[in-house]
Amino acid sequence: MPNLTRAELLFNIAAMLSLIASIVIWFLGYEMAAIFIGLWVPSIIGWMNFGAIKQNRRARGEE
């Protein structure tokens, strides 16, 4: 497993918790709420990627 920064680890945990919460809420019968929460997963991962790109650019001196 590659070494993750603390921020990447937290973003991945948040995405996994969001996915698990969405699945649980779906099976409890709240389909619309589950879909709403399920849409958080790609958003969280997108923000993680945005932060990684920004950090990489900063490390290369492009900012």
Contacts in CASP RR format, 6 or more apart in sequence:
PFRMAT RR
TARGET T0000
AUTHOR 0000-0000-0000
METHOD contacts of the structure
MODEL  1
MPNLTRAELLFNIAAMLSLIASIVIWFLGYEMAAIFIGLWVPSIIGWMNF
GAIKQNRRARGEE
4 12 0 8 1.000
7 48 0 8 1.000
7 51 0 8 1.000
8 48 0 8 1.000
8 52 0 8 1.000
11 44 0 8 1.000
11 45 0 8 1.000
11 47 0 8 1.000
11 48 0 8 1.000
12 48 0 8 1.000
14 44 0 8 1.000
15 40 0 8 1.000
15 41 0 8 1.000
15 44 0 8 1.000
15 45 0 8 1.000
15 48 0 8 1.000
18 37 0 8 1.000
18 38 0 8 1.000
18 40 0 8 1.000
18 41 0 8 1.000
18 44 0 8 1.000
19 38 0 8 1.000
19 41 0 8 1.000
21 37 0 8 1.000
22 34 0 8 1.000
22 35 0 8 1.000
22 37 0 8 1.000
22 38 0 8 1.000
22 40 0 8 1.000
22 41 0 8 1.000
23 34 0 8 1.000
25 33 0 8 1.000
25 34 0 8 1.000
25 37 0 8 1.000
26 34 0 8 1.000
54 63 0 8 1.000
57 63 0 8 1.000
END
